[in-house]
Amino acid sequence: MLPNNPRSLSTVANVLYRGEWCNVQPAGFGPAPTTKTNNTVVDALVWVKPGGESDGQCGMAGAPRAGEWFDEYAQMLVKNADSSVFKLF
């Protein structure tokens, strides 16, 4: 299931069509995790990886080693987040 958010779609497009997967820019948090998917073949939407965790020293300039906190990336994810994310708080 592809996200319905243009920012999330740009991330999906980067991964699928250009092969980019490491600290992809632009990117943003997709829809908030939920079990209310309105789709009979999708049980849930989840976030698998903690936002702000670097994929490695690739992608965005200045990226730290894999697994380390990447503040600039985390800020971009929030700035470009799907509006449903902000309803969690």
ABEGO torsion letter per residue (X at the ends): XBBABAAAAAAAAAAAAAGBABGBOBBBBBBBBBABAGBAABABBBBABBBGBBAEBBEBBGBBBBGBBBAAAAAAAAAABBAAAAAAX
